[in-house]
Amino acid sequence: MNALKHVKAYAKALAALYFTIKQKTMSANKESVLVAGANGTTGRIIVQLLQESQYFTPVAMLRNEEQVAKFKEQKVRTVLADLEESLDHTLKDIDKVVFAAGSGGHTPPEKTTAVDQEGAKNLIEASRKAGVDKFVMLSAINADDPGSSEKLGHYLEAKKIADEYLVASGLNYAILRPGTLKNDPGTGKVKIAGKLNEGGKISREDVARVIVAALNDDTANNETFEIIEGETLIGKALHGVSA
């Protein structure tokens, strides 16, 4: 009986060791994804999904020191940076980048230009120099036609300029242009097209899911598309974009 107990204990120890080695191997093989705008509403969802992913690990780009603690509690690596300043240090050991930052809906036009346009261009250029494998941009529906909205014209113009800069950068990219963002739970179903020619809403959760899916090497490479809530599962919808 004692021998049997020793065998069982040895087997249990081996299983635990195998699990630990497997977890470390999986972690080492994950791609590091820098998330600009990680402390924003959508950014936090993106970070959470990346943390749960078996393929990626998030690196949260934060502007303020006081934002760091809550990410460290979640065991998320952080880097302090201002989009309006040098960003070269943020790309160390980074494989892919997500730009989900924004100046906010109640900021003056010059701040929108500084963050959504020039800040994005700054990160794109730093990513190009660092040789990242993919850059996923969270843009906005109708960014290709800023004149379509008098109220959002300046914001859409900033997004358009940033999108065009990314396309011309030579980086592998995916540009997502979602409709009006809402805070409802995601459905996992969307409607995607290069140009939808219609407005619509979409949950931040579903946008975040599409962003994380677009980080994959075989998905939405050098593609720009609009996205609203729909009836097609995200994977299938993105496959149509990537085909």
N, C-alpha and C positions, 0 to 999 in steps of 0.2 A: 504493500500500500504506500509506504514511504517513497519507494522508487517511482511509483505512478504519479505521486504528488509532485516529485521533483521534475518529472518529464512534462507535466502539465504547466508547472511554473516556468520551466525553460521555454516551452512553446509560447506561452503568454508573453514572456520577455522578448522573444524573437519577433513576435507579431507587433509589439509596441515599437521595437527598434525599426522594423520595416516601415511602419506607418510614419515614424519621425523622419526617416530618410526620404520617403516618398514625398512628404509635405515639403521638406527642404528643397528637394529637386524640382518640384512643381513651382515653388516660389522663385527659385533661381532662374527658371525658364520663362517666367512671366515678363511681358514687356512693360516698361515703365511709361506711364502716360501723364504728361504735365497738363493740369487742368487750370486754365486761366479763368478767373471768375468762380473759383471753387466755393467761395463763401456765399454766393448768390443762391436764390431759391432753386433754380434749375441746376446750378453747379453742384450743390450739395447732393442732389439725387444722382448726378453723374458719378461723383466720387463714391457714393454708396454702392452703385452698380458695379463700378470697377473693382471695388474692394471684394465684392462677392464673386467676381469673375474668376474663372480658372485660367484665363489667358493674360489678364492685365493687372497691374498694380498702380494705384493712383498716387500722384504727387500733387498736392494742393498748393497752387500759387496764391499767396495771401499778401495783402497790402499792409496790414497792421499786426503788430506783435500780439495784441490782445486777442486776435482771432486764432492764434496757434494752439492754445490749450485744448480746445474742444476737439481739434483734429488729432492731437497727440493722444487724447483719451481713447480715440477710435483706432489708434495705432496707424495713422495715416502720416506718411512723410510730408513735410511742408518745406516751402521755400519762400522767403520774403522778397517781394519785388513790386515795383511800381511800373505799370505799362508805359508810363511817360518817360521812364529813365532806362538805363542800360539793363538788358535782360540776358546777357551772355551767360551769367552764372546760373541761370535757372535751367539751362539745357544740359547740364552735366549728367551723363548717364541716362538721358531721356531718349526713348525710342519714337514716341508719337506725341502729338499735341492736340488738345482740344481748346478752342477759344469760345468760352461761354460768358465772357465778361461783357458788361454794359454800364453805361453811365447812369442809368436809371431814368424813369419816366418824368422826373420833376427837376431835371438839371437844365441849365441854359445851353443853347446851341453850341457854344464854344467847348463845353465839356463833352458833349456828344462827339464833336469832331476830334477832341483830344483822346478819348478812350475808344469809341467804336470804330473810328477811322484810323487815326495815327497810332493809337495803342496796338490795334490789330496789325498794322503794317510793321510796327516795331518788332512784334513777336514773330511775324512771318519771316522778317529778315534775319532775326537771331536763329530761327529754326533752320533757315536755308544754310546759314553759315555752319551750323552744328551738324547738318546732314541728317535731320530726322527722317524717318521712313514715311510718315503720313501726318497731314495737318487737317483736322476736321473743324470746320467753321460753323458756328451757330449764327445764322444770318436772320433774314426776315422775309416773309412773303412780299412780293412786289418790289424787292430791292433792285430788280432790273428796270423798274419803271417808277422812279421817285415822284414823278408828276402825277401819279395816280391818286395821291393823297395830299391834300393841302395841309392837313394837320401834321402828318408824319413825313412830309417831304424832306426836311433836313436830315432826319434820322435815316430814312431810306437812302438818301444820297450818300451818307457816310458809310452805310453798309455796302452800297454798290461799289464805292471806291475801294473799300477793303477787300471785297470779293474779287474784283478785277485784279488787284495787286497779288492776291494769292494765286489766281489762275496763271498770271504771268511770271510767277516766282520760279517755276520749274519744280516745285515740290509736288509730290503726290497728294492730292487733296480730295475732300468731300465737302460740299457746301450745302447745308440744310437751311431751307427757308420756310419756317413754320408759320401757320396762321396765328391768330390771337391765342396767346397762352392762357391756360386756365389751371387752377389748382386742384381740380377733381382727380380722383384715382384714374390711372391709365386703364385702357381696355385691351391694349396689345394689338389693336387693329387701326390701320391708317389708310389714307389715300395719298399716293405719291405720283408725281409727274414732273417732268422738266418745267412745264408751265401748266398750272391747273386751270387758269382762266376763271377762277371762282374764289371767293373768300371762304373762311371757315375757322373753326376753333380746334385746338388740340391740347391735351393735358401735358403739363411739363414732364410728367413721368414717362409718357410715350415718346416725347421728344428726346429725353435722356436715353431711353432704350434704343432709339434709332441711332443716336450719336455713338453709343458704345458698340452697336452692331457694325456701324460704318468704319470703325477702327480696324476691323479684320482685313487681312491682306487681300482677300478675294471678293471684297464687297465695295461697291460704289467708289471705284478708283477714278479720279479726275472727273467727277460727276457733280453737277449742280441740280438740285431738285427742290420743288415746293412740297409741303406736307401738311395735311389736315387730318382730322379724325375721319375714319372710314370703316370699311367692312373687310379689309384684307389684312391678314396677319403680317406683322412687321417683317419677318423673315422672307415671306413670299413677295411682299411689296418691294423689298430691297433687292431681291433676286431679279425682279423685272427691270430695276434701274441698272443693275450690274450686267445684265445679259447683253 
